[in-house]
Amino acid sequence: MANKVINLTGNITNHQFKLMKKLFFILAPFFVGLVAIILGQDINWDLRNYHYYIPYSLLNDRMGFDIVPAHTPNFYNPLLYVPFYYMATYLKPILVSFILGTIQGVNILITYFIAKRLILERDDKKAFFIAAGLSIAGILGGGHFGEIGTMFSDNILSLFVLSSFLITLEINKRIYESPKFYDFFTFCAGILAGISAGFKQTSVIFCMGLCLSHYALKRNDQKWNFWLGTWKAFIFGIGVIGGIIISGGYWLYEMWTRFGNPFFPYFNHIFKSQMGSIAHYRDIRFIPENIWEWLFLPFIWTFNPMEVGEIPFRDIRFAVLYTLLIIAAILLPVRFFSKKIRTYPLVDAGKQWLWLGFFIFGAVTYFFWLKMFGIYRYLVLFEMIAPIAIWLILDYFSSRLNPMHIKYGRIAGIILILLILITIKPANWGRTKWTDEYFGVVTPYIEKPKETMILMAGSEPDSYIIPFFPKEIPFIRLQGFFTGPKNNPNGFDLMMKSKINKHKGDLYVIFFYLEKELTLDVLNAYNLKIDKSSCEKFRPKIDFYIDERDNKNQRHFNFCKVYKK
């Protein structure tokens, strides 16, 4: 059956083939946009916590006005989220999600060109179908599927990283033709990768992998040159720095001038800003704890996805790829030392160096991911290129043993990729049916907004409500993941206490009903007490949708006046 699929291309005319290619290039991104519509409206935790609030804060200069309402993400670079803020404010959610999904769908096209550059097939028709199939399989990953149409941004920043890698592949193809010209393109590739890291610090792991992949640069008829690789890696690294300055320079400077730490609050054990605790602030819950997790994590998360994230999903592609890599690690030395096994040259021997760069990129990035994060969502880019890696490994061994048997490797590749796709259980960070607006916030009436301060408590994501209140009102998070009563208060705790003590107007507290007891304890720690007679409830539509999804009736805010004891 699989063999018939491979040979179907012979029945397609050139005219039909050109039409199919055009349709693929035009429609593929819109296909992902339609998938976003099918999946439903996004109501995830990060959307409610900071995707909408931090661009609002930037545009209205609220960094010193509000005090950490969005917990630690309050200090993330907001520039990436500004377009989303405007779309979510003025457009219907279904249109916003379609636009985001279509943009994310461009990953299919970039992945297609990467696959086309790496695979062995020389027949244009077969190469198109193989590359298109691999790119579609890549976009349909268990983790990535849940991000389609959302503003998590991993599959938006992937556009920069994958484009950077595609340029690197093309540089390798023509490296000796015009060295200065291709130094320029190496620099440009670095800029693209750096833009991704400037927008979101977690993307720095891809920059490391891409940088070291330049050591695989080599022309077919010349020996490998360590210094050439070092020079290209250096030029690429300079480009990365330039890209970080373009997308993140403003925010790094902002954090430096405000807090004395350009990465605030991260790495504060190094910069020691008084506004935060002397800590690294990294989420280390998912970093491997022992040698077995380090060695076999892809198998572990296949059976227990909660080892690398907070929601369940299933995607066996990394377990399949890891298994093939282990087999490859065993067979390569056996093939090299054995005299009984005949070996044949690859269809295109020059691709060996491209493949080496591809796998260096993957291995180095994966190592730093293990060391720094261990959070699966930061690897969705690798979901997109994992099918390519699986295909290349099978192509390599089938072609090396006997070029006449390469079709068997491809049959195995089709079977494995189909198995991956039919066993996927997509991640779901929160969806609901389509509505007319994202949040549906109707705020309580406030008589004197210019003289009012609103306090927040608890760990629930609720900063999305702030843009719907009068802009004159400051929001102060008494307690959360960054602030709260403790023996060693940070700078924001002290600032918050000072502001509350100096405030002469009305004080309100807003909190989720589920966190009532916690809120009372926190208020007591600040010598504050609720005026129970003033309390009123309100529930934004987005929390109603969450209750409806969970078949519960517990997500509503309490809004109460507070007085000093």
C-alpha positions in Angstrom: 0.0 0.0 0.0 2.7 2.5 1.0 4.7 1.5 -2.0 1.8 2.4 -4.2 1.5 5.8 -2.5 5.2 6.5 -3.3 4.7 5.6 -7.0 1.4 7.6 -7.5 3.4 10.6 -8.7 4.0 9.0 -12.1 0.3 9.4 -13.0 0.3 13.1 -12.4 0.8 15.4 -15.4 3.2 18.4 -15.2 0.2 20.8 -15.4 -1.5 19.1 -12.5 1.7 19.0 -10.5 2.3 22.7 -10.9 -1.3 23.4 -9.9 -1.0 21.2 -6.8 2.2 23.0 -5.8 0.6 26.4 -6.1 -2.4 25.3 -4.1 -0.2 23.9 -1.4 1.9 27.1 -1.1 -1.3 29.3 -1.1 -3.6 27.2 1.0 -1.4 25.5 3.6 -1.3 28.5 6.1 -5.1 29.0 5.7 -5.6 25.3 6.5 -4.0 25.9 9.9 -6.2 29.0 10.3 -9.3 26.8 9.7 -7.9 24.3 12.3 -7.8 27.2 14.8 -11.5 27.9 14.1 -12.4 24.2 14.6 -10.5 24.0 17.9 -12.6 26.8 19.4 -12.0 30.0 21.4 -8.8 30.2 23.5 -9.4 30.7 27.3 -6.0 29.5 28.5 -4.3 30.6 31.8 -1.6 32.7 30.2 -4.2 34.6 28.2 -6.0 35.6 31.3 -2.8 36.3 33.2 -0.5 38.3 30.9 -1.1 37.9 27.1 -3.7 40.8 27.2 -2.4 42.7 30.3 1.3 43.3 29.6 0.8 45.0 26.2 -1.9 47.1 27.8 0.5 48.0 30.6 3.2 49.0 28.0 0.8 51.1 26.0 -0.4 52.9 29.1 2.9 53.2 31.0 1.6 51.2 34.0 4.9 49.4 35.0 5.3 51.7 38.1 1.6 52.4 38.5 0.4 48.8 39.0 2.4 46.5 41.2 2.9 43.0 39.6 -0.7 42.1 38.9 0.4 39.4 36.3 2.8 37.7 38.7 6.3 37.0 37.3 5.2 37.4 33.6 4.5 41.0 34.4 8.2 41.6 33.4 8.2 39.7 30.1 8.9 41.6 26.9 5.4 42.9 25.9 6.3 44.0 22.3 5.4 40.6 20.8 1.9 40.9 22.3 1.0 44.4 21.2 -0.6 43.3 17.8 -2.6 40.7 19.7 -3.8 43.3 22.2 -5.2 45.4 19.4 -6.7 42.5 17.6 -8.4 41.1 20.8 -9.7 44.6 21.6 -11.2 45.4 18.2 -11.9 42.1 16.4 -14.0 39.1 17.1 -12.2 36.2 18.8 -12.9 33.9 15.8 -11.2 36.3 13.4 -8.2 36.8 15.8 -7.7 33.1 16.1 -7.9 32.6 12.3 -5.3 35.3 11.8 -3.0 33.8 14.4 -3.5 30.3 13.0 -2.8 31.4 9.5 0.4 33.1 10.6 1.4 30.0 12.5 0.6 28.0 9.4 3.5 29.6 7.6 5.6 27.1 9.5 4.4 24.4 7.1 6.0 26.3 4.2 9.3 26.9 5.9 9.4 23.3 7.1 8.6 22.1 3.6 11.7 24.0 2.2 13.9 22.6 4.9 12.7 19.0 4.2 13.1 19.6 0.4 16.7 20.7 1.0 17.5 17.7 3.2 15.8 14.7 1.7 17.6 12.5 -0.8 14.9 12.3 -3.5 15.9 14.0 -6.8 12.6 13.5 -8.7 10.8 16.8 -8.3 7.3 15.3 -8.0 8.3 12.7 -5.4 10.4 15.3 -3.5 7.4 17.6 -3.3 5.0 15.0 -1.9 7.6 13.7 0.6 8.5 17.3 1.8 4.8 18.4 1.9 3.8 15.2 3.8 6.6 15.7 6.4 5.8 19.4 6.9 2.1 18.6 7.4 2.9 15.9 9.8 5.2 18.3 11.7 2.5 20.9 12.2 0.1 18.3 13.6 2.0 17.7 16.8 0.4 16.9 20.1 1.8 20.0 21.8 1.7 22.3 18.8 -1.9 21.4 18.0 -3.0 22.9 21.3 -1.2 26.2 20.5 -2.8 26.8 17.2 -4.8 30.0 17.2 -3.4 31.0 20.6 -0.9 33.6 21.7 1.5 31.3 23.4 4.0 32.4 20.7 6.2 29.3 20.5 4.8 28.6 17.0 5.1 32.2 16.0 8.8 32.6 17.1 9.5 29.3 15.4 9.0 31.2 12.1 12.2 33.1 12.8 14.2 30.1 14.0 13.2 27.9 11.1 13.9 30.6 8.6 17.3 31.1 10.2 18.0 27.4 9.8 16.8 27.4 6.2 19.2 30.2 5.3 22.0 28.2 7.0 21.3 25.2 4.8 21.4 27.4 1.7 24.7 29.0 2.9 26.2 25.5 3.3 25.2 24.7 -0.3 27.2 27.7 -1.7 29.7 28.5 1.0 32.8 28.8 -1.2 31.2 30.7 -4.1 31.4 34.2 -2.5 32.7 34.1 1.1 31.9 37.7 1.9 28.4 37.5 0.4 27.6 34.4 2.4 29.1 35.9 5.6 26.4 38.5 5.2 23.7 35.8 4.9 25.1 34.0 8.0 24.8 37.3 9.8 21.2 37.7 8.6 20.4 34.1 9.8 21.8 35.1 13.2 19.6 38.2 13.3 16.4 36.1 12.7 17.3 33.6 15.5 18.2 36.6 17.7 14.8 38.3 17.1 13.2 35.1 18.5 15.3 35.2 21.6 14.8 38.9 22.1 11.1 38.5 22.1 11.2 35.4 24.4 14.2 34.4 26.4 13.4 30.6 26.1 14.3 30.8 22.4 17.9 31.2 23.3 18.3 27.4 23.3 17.6 27.4 19.5 20.3 30.1 19.0 22.8 27.9 20.7 21.9 24.9 18.5 21.9 26.9 15.3 25.2 28.5 16.2 27.1 25.2 16.7 25.4 23.7 13.6 27.8 25.9 11.5 30.6 23.5 12.3 29.0 21.2 9.8 29.7 23.7 7.0 31.8 22.1 4.3 31.9 21.8 0.5 31.9 18.3 -1.0 35.3 18.4 -2.6 37.2 20.0 0.3 38.2 18.8 3.8 36.3 19.9 6.8 37.7 23.1 8.2 37.4 23.8 11.9 38.3 27.5 11.5 35.7 28.0 8.9 33.1 26.6 11.2 34.3 28.8 14.0 34.2 31.9 11.8 30.7 31.2 10.6 29.5 30.5 14.2 31.1 33.8 15.3 29.4 35.7 12.5 26.1 34.0 13.3 26.5 34.8 17.0 27.1 38.5 16.2 23.9 38.4 14.2 22.1 36.8 17.2 23.2 39.7 19.4 21.9 42.1 16.7 18.5 40.3 16.5 18.2 40.4 20.3 18.8 44.1 20.3 16.2 44.6 17.5 13.4 42.8 19.3 14.4 42.9 22.9 16.9 45.7 23.3 14.3 48.2 24.4 12.9 45.9 27.0 16.4 44.8 28.3 17.3 48.5 28.7 14.0 49.2 30.4 14.6 46.4 32.9 18.2 47.5 33.5 17.3 51.1 34.1 14.3 50.3 36.4 15.7 47.3 38.3 19.4 47.0 37.6 18.8 43.6 35.9 18.2 43.4 32.2 16.6 40.0 32.5 14.6 40.9 35.6 13.6 38.9 37.6 15.5 36.0 36.1 19.2 35.6 37.1 18.7 37.9 40.0 21.1 35.7 42.0 23.7 37.3 39.8 22.4 40.9 39.4 21.0 41.1 42.9 18.3 43.7 42.2 16.6 44.8 45.4 13.3 44.8 43.7 13.3 41.0 43.7 14.5 38.1 45.8 18.1 37.0 45.4 17.1 33.9 43.3 17.2 32.7 39.7 13.4 32.6 39.4 13.5 29.8 36.9 10.8 27.1 36.9 12.8 24.0 37.6 9.9 21.6 38.3 10.4 19.8 35.0 14.2 19.6 34.8 15.4 15.9 34.9 16.4 14.9 38.4 18.5 11.8 37.7 20.6 10.1 35.0 17.7 7.9 33.9 15.5 10.9 33.2 18.3 12.6 31.4 18.9 9.6 29.2 15.3 8.5 28.6 13.0 11.5 29.1 11.3 11.1 25.6 10.1 7.7 26.6 9.1 8.9 30.1 6.9 11.8 28.8 5.3 9.5 26.2 3.7 7.6 29.0 3.5 10.4 31.6 3.3 13.8 29.9 2.9 15.5 33.3 6.7 15.0 33.6 7.2 17.8 31.1 4.1 20.0 31.5 0.9 20.8 33.4 -1.7 19.3 31.0 -2.0 15.8 29.4 -1.2 15.1 25.8 0.2 12.3 23.7 2.7 12.3 20.8 5.0 9.4 20.3 7.2 11.1 17.6 10.0 11.8 20.0 10.0 8.3 21.4 10.1 7.0 17.8 12.9 9.4 16.9 14.9 8.6 20.0 14.6 4.9 19.3 15.9 5.3 15.8 18.8 7.4 17.1 19.7 4.7 19.6 19.6 2.1 16.8 21.7 4.4 14.6 24.3 4.9 17.4 24.6 1.1 17.5 24.6 0.4 13.8 27.1 3.1 12.8 30.1 1.6 14.5 29.0 -1.9 13.6 28.8 -0.9 9.9 32.2 0.9 10.2 34.1 -2.0 11.7 32.3 -5.0 10.1 33.7 -6.4 6.9 30.6 -8.5 6.1 28.3 -5.6 5.7 28.5 -3.9 2.3 28.1 -0.2 2.2 27.0 2.0 -0.7 27.4 5.7 -1.2 24.5 8.0 -0.5 22.4 9.2 -3.5 23.9 12.7 -2.7 27.0 12.5 -0.5 27.0 16.2 0.0 23.9 16.0 2.0 25.8 14.2 4.8 27.1 17.6 6.0 23.6 19.2 5.8 22.3 16.3 7.9 25.1 16.6 10.3 24.3 20.3 10.8 20.6 19.4 11.2 21.3 16.8 13.9 23.9 19.1 15.7 21.2 21.8 15.8 18.8 19.3 17.3 21.2 17.7 19.8 22.6 20.9 21.2 19.2 22.6 21.5 17.8 19.5 23.2 20.7 19.4 25.7 20.2 23.0 26.7 16.4 22.4 26.9 17.0 19.6 29.3 19.4 21.7 31.4 17.4 24.9 31.5 13.7 24.1 31.2 12.4 20.5 30.6 9.1 22.1 29.6 7.6 20.4 26.6 5.9 23.5 25.2 9.2 25.1 24.5 10.0 22.2 22.1 7.0 22.5 19.8 9.4 23.7 17.1 11.0 20.3 17.2 7.7 18.6 16.8 7.6 20.3 13.4 11.0 18.9 12.3 10.9 15.5 14.0 9.2 13.8 11.0 12.1 15.1 8.8 14.6 13.6 11.2 12.8 10.2 11.3 12.7 10.1 7.5 16.4 11.0 7.1 17.5 8.3 9.5 15.5 5.6 7.7 16.7 7.0 4.3 20.3 7.0 5.5 20.4 3.3 6.5 18.4 2.0 3.7 20.5 3.8 1.1 23.8 2.8 2.8 23.0 -0.9 2.9 21.7 -1.0 -0.7 20.4 1.9 -2.8 17.9 -0.5 -4.4 16.3 -0.9 -1.0 15.7 2.7 -0.2 12.0 2.3 -0.9 11.7 -0.1 2.1 13.1 2.7 4.4 10.5 5.0 2.9 7.7 2.6 3.4 8.8 2.2 7.1 8.9 6.0 7.3 5.3 6.4 6.0 4.1 3.7 8.4 5.8 5.3 11.4 4.6 8.8 10.6 1.0 7.5 10.1 1.3 5.7 13.5 2.4 8.9 15.1 -0.5 10.9 13.6 -3.2 8.4 14.5 -2.0 8.1 18.1 -1.9 11.8 18.9 -3.8 13.2 21.8 -3.6 17.0 21.4 -2.8 19.2 24.4 -5.7 21.5 25.5 -4.8 24.6 27.5 -8.5 25.7 27.5 -11.0 26.2 24.7 -14.7 27.1 24.5 -17.3 27.8 21.9 -17.0 30.9 19.9 -18.4 34.1 21.4 -18.5 37.8 20.5 -15.6 38.9 22.8 -12.7 37.3 24.6 -13.4 38.3 28.2 -16.8 39.8 28.6 -15.9 42.0 31.6 -18.5 44.3 33.1 -16.9 46.1 36.0 -18.6 47.1 39.3 -19.4 50.8 39.6 -16.7 52.9 41.2 -17.7 56.3 42.4 -14.3 58.0 42.6 -11.9 56.2 40.3 -9.2 58.9 40.7 -9.2 58.3 44.5 -9.4 54.5 44.4 -6.9 51.7 44.7 -7.7 48.1 44.0 -5.8 45.2 45.8 -5.5 41.7 44.4 -4.7 38.4 46.1 -4.3 34.8 45.2 -2.7 32.9 42.3 -5.6 32.9 39.9 -4.9 34.7 36.5 -7.1 37.8 36.7 -5.0 40.7 35.3 -7.1 40.6 32.1 -9.8 42.5 34.0 -7.6 45.6 34.5 -8.0 47.1 31.0 -11.7 47.2 31.6 -11.5 49.4 34.7 -10.9 53.2 34.7 -7.3 53.8 33.8 -6.9 56.1 36.9 -7.1 53.1 39.2 -3.8 51.4 40.3 -3.9 47.6 40.9 -1.7 46.2 43.6 -1.1 42.5 44.0 -0.8 41.9 47.7 0.1 38.2 47.2 1.0 36.0 44.2 3.9 34.2 42.7 6.1 37.3 43.0 4.8 39.4 45.9 3.3 38.5 49.3 3.8 38.8 53.0 7.1 37.2 54.0 10.1 37.6 56.4 12.3 39.0 53.7 10.1 41.3 51.6 11.4 42.3 48.1 11.4 45.8 46.8 7.9 45.5 45.3 6.6 44.3 48.7 8.0 47.4 50.3 6.7 49.7 47.6 3.3 48.1 47.8 3.1 48.6 51.6 4.2 52.2 51.3 1.6 52.9 48.6 -1.2 51.4 50.7 -0.2 53.3 53.9 -0.1 56.6 52.0 -3.4 56.1 50.2 -6.1 58.3 51.5 -9.0 57.3 49.2 -11.1 54.2 48.8 -9.5 50.8 49.0 -11.0 47.7 47.4 -10.0 44.1 47.2 -10.8 41.8 44.3 -10.4 38.1 44.6 -11.8 34.8 43.4 -14.4 33.2 45.6 -12.2 30.0 45.8 -9.4 32.0 47.3 -11.4 33.8 50.0 -9.6 32.3 53.0 -6.2 33.0 51.5 -7.3 36.6 50.8 -8.5 37.2 54.3 -5.1 35.9 55.7 -3.2 38.2 53.3 -5.3 41.2 54.2 -4.8 40.5 57.9 -1.0 40.4 57.4 -1.2 44.0 56.0 -3.6 45.1 58.8 -6.5 45.4 56.5 -10.1 44.1 56.9 -13.0 43.6 54.5 -16.2 45.6 54.9 -18.5 42.6 54.3 -21.6 44.8 53.8 -20.0 46.3 50.7 -19.1 43.1 48.9 -20.6 42.3 45.5 -20.0 39.5 43.0 -19.3 39.7 39.4 -18.2 37.1 36.8 -16.7 37.9 33.4 -18.0 35.8 30.6 -14.6 34.1 30.2 -14.8 32.6 33.7 -18.4 31.6 33.0 -17.1 29.7 29.9 -14.5 27.9 32.1 -17.2 26.9 34.6 -19.4 25.7 31.8 -16.6 23.6 30.4 -15.8 22.1 33.8 -19.5 21.7 34.7 -19.0 23.8 37.8 -20.3 27.1 39.2 -17.5 28.5 41.3 -15.5 31.0 39.3 -16.7 34.5 40.2 -15.0 37.5 41.7 -15.7 39.1 45.1 -15.3 42.9 45.0 -15.2 44.4 48.5 -14.3 47.6 50.2 -11.3 47.4 52.6 -10.4 49.5 55.6 -7.3 49.8 57.7 -7.5 48.4 61.2 
